[in-house]
Amino acid sequence: MQTLRCVSDVLAAISGLPLAPLDAILPPGPALVLAPHPDDETLGCGGLIAEACTQGRDIHILVVTDGTGSHAGSRAWPAPRLRALRESEIHEAARHLGLGQDRVSFLGVRDTQAPHDGPAFENAVAAVASHAAARGVAAILATWLHDPHADHVATARIAREAAPRTGARLLSYPVWGWTLPPGQMLPDAPIRGWRLDITRHLPAKRRAIAAHRSQTTDLIDDDPNGFRLTDEFLALFIRPFEVFLAS
């Protein structure tokens, strides 16, 4: 019978992981940040990306979905226009972190439809593995399996299958997992990993977060059900550290 652990205890343990330098977290060689949507790369890994760029390390971003589900009811911003906007936002965010737009790529899956199984899942795994292999990636960073968002879970599962095909180290970063209800129960698995001190990169990370204007402001104002990241949520990601869990 599987034992369970309270979310509050899990998040406390994650927040208390030891601080480590980038070289202890990432093996030598290029790294790939796999983001479910444009903005997850900045929220979960913005400081790491900035630190990697500062050190002259080769790092890439691959975005799984097109992000068009955030304002599906907008008439002024139909899916093709919104997709272009969100791509431009992540290019700007990457620039603030020190990363050129040639290091940002898109898988192009429809937002909310990242596959969890079946042929579409296998195609996504093959595409990510091919992308990583072509760049000699030594580490893949993907969202935490317990993030309470279907696209984030799919991204975690895709990375879990793709990493062994390339021999890359698999690391996980929580995004929506930080918002899990404290009393929820999770599998009582060992918590291993590191925290990266990103204090010196917080100004750049703030600018990168702000670059995602469609998600952080009322730029798109004609969809009453449109999505917006709250200030309370964003505060979770401007702390002086980021967390990377070893799989």
C-alpha positions as CSV (number, residue, x, y, z in Angstrom):
1,M,0.0,0.0,0.0
2,Q,1.4,3.4,-1.0
3,T,2.1,5.8,1.9
4,L,1.1,9.4,1.5
5,R,2.5,12.7,2.8
6,C,0.8,16.0,3.4
7,V,1.5,18.7,0.8
8,S,2.5,21.2,3.4
9,D,5.3,18.8,4.5
10,V,6.4,18.2,0.9
11,L,6.6,21.9,0.1
12,A,8.5,22.6,3.3
13,A,11.0,19.9,2.5
14,I,11.4,21.2,-1.1
15,S,11.9,24.7,0.2
16,G,14.6,23.4,2.6
17,L,16.7,21.6,0.0
18,P,20.4,22.5,0.1
19,L,21.7,25.4,-1.8
20,A,24.1,24.4,-4.6
21,P,26.0,26.1,-7.4
22,L,24.8,25.6,-11.0
23,D,27.6,23.1,-11.8
24,A,26.3,20.8,-9.0
25,I,22.7,21.0,-10.5
26,L,23.5,20.7,-14.2
27,P,26.0,18.3,-15.6
28,P,28.6,19.6,-18.2
29,G,27.0,20.3,-21.6
30,P,23.9,22.0,-22.9
31,A,20.6,22.0,-21.0
32,L,17.1,22.1,-22.3
33,V,14.2,23.8,-20.4
34,L,10.9,22.2,-21.4
35,A,8.0,24.6,-20.7
36,P,4.3,23.7,-21.0
37,H,3.4,27.2,-21.9
38,P,5.2,30.5,-22.7
39,D,6.0,31.9,-19.3
40,D,6.7,28.7,-17.4
41,E,10.3,28.8,-18.4
42,T,10.6,32.2,-16.7
43,L,8.6,31.4,-13.6
44,G,10.3,28.1,-12.8
45,C,13.8,28.5,-14.3
46,G,14.3,32.2,-15.1
47,G,17.1,32.6,-12.5
48,L,18.8,29.4,-13.7
49,I,18.6,30.5,-17.3
50,A,20.2,33.8,-16.4
51,E,22.9,32.2,-14.3
52,A,23.7,29.8,-17.2
53,C,24.0,32.7,-19.6
54,T,26.2,34.6,-17.2
55,Q,28.5,31.5,-17.1
56,G,28.5,31.1,-20.9
57,R,26.7,27.8,-20.7
58,D,24.6,26.6,-23.6
59,I,20.9,26.5,-22.7
60,H,17.8,26.1,-24.8
61,I,14.0,26.5,-24.3
62,L,11.4,24.3,-25.9
63,V,7.8,25.3,-25.4
64,V,5.3,22.5,-25.7
65,T,2.0,24.3,-26.2
66,D,1.1,27.5,-28.1
67,G,-0.5,29.3,-25.1
68,T,-3.6,30.2,-27.0
69,G,-5.9,28.8,-24.3
70,S,-5.3,31.8,-21.9
71,H,-7.9,34.0,-23.7
72,A,-9.9,31.6,-25.8
73,G,-12.9,34.0,-25.7
74,S,-11.2,37.0,-27.1
75,R,-12.4,38.3,-30.5
76,A,-9.6,40.8,-30.8
77,W,-7.0,38.2,-30.2
78,P,-8.0,35.0,-32.1
79,A,-5.7,32.0,-31.7
80,P,-3.2,32.9,-34.5
81,R,-2.7,36.4,-33.3
82,L,-2.4,35.3,-29.7
83,R,0.1,32.6,-30.6
84,A,2.3,35.2,-32.3
85,L,2.0,37.5,-29.3
86,R,3.0,34.8,-26.8
87,E,5.9,33.8,-29.0
88,S,7.1,37.4,-29.1
89,E,6.7,37.7,-25.3
90,I,8.9,34.7,-24.6
91,H,11.5,36.0,-27.0
92,E,11.5,39.3,-25.0
93,A,11.6,37.4,-21.7
94,A,14.6,35.3,-22.9
95,R,16.4,38.4,-24.0
96,H,16.1,39.9,-20.5
97,L,17.6,36.6,-19.1
98,G,20.5,36.8,-21.6
99,L,19.3,34.3,-24.1
100,G,19.0,34.8,-27.8
101,Q,15.8,34.0,-29.7
102,D,17.7,31.3,-31.6
103,R,17.7,29.3,-28.4
104,V,13.9,29.4,-28.1
105,S,11.8,26.8,-30.0
106,F,8.2,25.7,-30.1
107,L,6.6,22.3,-30.3
108,G,3.3,23.8,-31.4
109,V,0.8,21.6,-29.5
110,R,-2.6,23.3,-28.9
111,D,-2.9,24.8,-25.4
112,T,-4.8,22.5,-23.0
113,Q,-4.1,19.5,-25.4
114,A,-0.6,18.4,-24.4
115,P,-0.9,14.6,-24.8
116,H,-0.6,12.2,-21.8
117,D,-0.7,8.9,-23.8
118,G,-1.3,7.4,-27.2
119,P,0.2,8.2,-30.6
120,A,0.2,11.9,-30.0
121,F,2.2,11.4,-26.7
122,E,4.7,9.2,-28.5
123,N,5.1,11.8,-31.2
124,A,5.8,14.5,-28.6
125,V,8.3,12.3,-26.8
126,A,10.1,11.6,-30.1
127,A,10.1,15.3,-31.0
128,V,11.6,16.3,-27.7
129,A,14.2,13.6,-27.7
130,S,15.2,14.5,-31.3
131,H,15.4,18.2,-30.3
132,A,17.5,17.4,-27.3
133,A,19.8,15.0,-29.2
134,A,20.4,17.5,-32.0
135,R,21.7,19.9,-29.4
136,G,23.7,17.4,-27.4
137,V,21.6,18.1,-24.3
138,A,23.0,16.8,-21.1
139,A,20.0,17.8,-18.9
140,I,16.3,18.3,-19.4
141,L,14.4,20.5,-17.0
142,A,10.6,20.0,-17.0
143,T,7.6,20.8,-14.8
144,W,6.9,18.8,-11.6
145,L,4.7,15.8,-12.1
146,H,2.5,17.1,-9.2
147,D,1.8,20.5,-10.7
148,P,-2.0,20.7,-10.8
149,H,-2.4,21.5,-14.5
150,A,-2.9,18.9,-17.2
151,D,-0.4,20.4,-19.6
152,H,2.2,20.5,-16.9
153,V,1.7,16.9,-16.0
154,A,1.9,16.0,-19.7
155,T,5.1,17.9,-20.0
156,A,6.6,16.1,-17.0
157,R,5.6,12.7,-18.5
158,I,7.0,13.6,-21.9
159,A,10.3,14.6,-20.3
160,R,10.4,11.5,-18.3
161,E,10.2,9.4,-21.4
162,A,12.5,11.6,-23.6
163,A,15.4,12.0,-21.1
164,P,16.5,8.3,-21.1
165,R,16.5,8.2,-24.9
166,T,19.2,10.9,-24.9
167,G,21.0,10.0,-21.7
168,A,20.1,13.4,-20.3
169,R,19.7,14.1,-16.6
170,L,16.1,14.8,-15.7
171,L,15.2,17.6,-13.3
172,S,11.9,19.0,-12.3
173,Y,10.8,22.5,-11.3
174,P,7.5,23.2,-9.6
175,V,5.2,26.0,-10.9
176,W,1.5,25.4,-9.9
177,G,2.7,22.9,-7.4
178,W,3.4,25.7,-5.0
179,T,-0.3,26.4,-4.9
180,L,-1.5,22.9,-3.9
181,P,-3.9,22.9,-0.9
182,P,-1.8,22.3,2.3
183,G,-3.9,19.3,3.3
184,Q,-3.8,17.5,0.1
185,M,-1.9,14.2,0.1
186,L,0.9,13.2,-2.2
187,P,2.9,10.0,-2.6
188,D,5.6,9.8,0.1
189,A,8.6,9.6,-2.2
190,P,12.1,10.7,-1.4
191,I,12.7,14.4,-2.0
192,R,16.1,15.0,-3.6
193,G,17.4,18.0,-5.3
194,W,18.8,21.5,-4.8
195,R,18.0,25.2,-4.5
196,L,19.8,27.6,-6.7
197,D,20.5,31.1,-5.2
198,I,19.2,33.5,-7.9
199,T,19.5,36.7,-5.8
200,R,21.6,38.6,-8.3
201,H,19.3,37.7,-11.1
202,L,16.0,38.8,-9.5
203,P,16.0,42.1,-11.4
204,A,16.3,40.3,-14.7
205,K,13.7,37.7,-13.7
206,R,11.3,40.5,-12.8
207,R,11.7,42.0,-16.2
208,A,11.3,38.7,-17.9
209,I,8.1,38.0,-16.0
210,A,6.8,41.5,-17.0
211,A,7.5,40.7,-20.6
212,H,4.7,38.2,-20.5
213,R,2.2,41.1,-20.7
214,S,-0.7,39.0,-21.9
215,Q,-0.6,36.9,-18.7
216,T,0.3,39.6,-16.2
217,T,-1.8,42.7,-17.3
218,D,-5.1,43.6,-18.8
219,L,-3.6,43.9,-22.3
220,I,-6.3,41.5,-23.5
221,D,-9.5,43.0,-22.1
222,D,-12.3,41.5,-24.1
223,D,-12.5,38.1,-22.6
224,P,-14.3,38.0,-19.2
225,N,-12.9,34.5,-18.6
226,G,-9.4,35.4,-19.6
227,F,-6.5,34.2,-17.6
228,R,-4.2,36.4,-15.6
229,L,-1.4,35.6,-13.2
230,T,-2.1,37.2,-9.8
231,D,0.4,39.2,-7.8
232,E,0.2,36.7,-5.0
233,F,1.1,33.9,-7.4
234,L,3.9,35.8,-9.0
235,A,5.4,36.5,-5.6
236,L,6.2,32.8,-5.3
237,F,8.7,33.2,-8.1
238,I,10.6,36.3,-7.1
239,R,12.1,34.6,-4.0
240,P,15.9,34.5,-3.9
241,F,16.0,30.8,-5.0
242,E,14.6,28.3,-7.5
243,V,14.1,24.6,-6.8
244,F,15.2,21.7,-9.0
245,L,14.2,18.2,-8.1
246,A,16.2,15.2,-9.1
247,S,14.2,12.3,-10.6
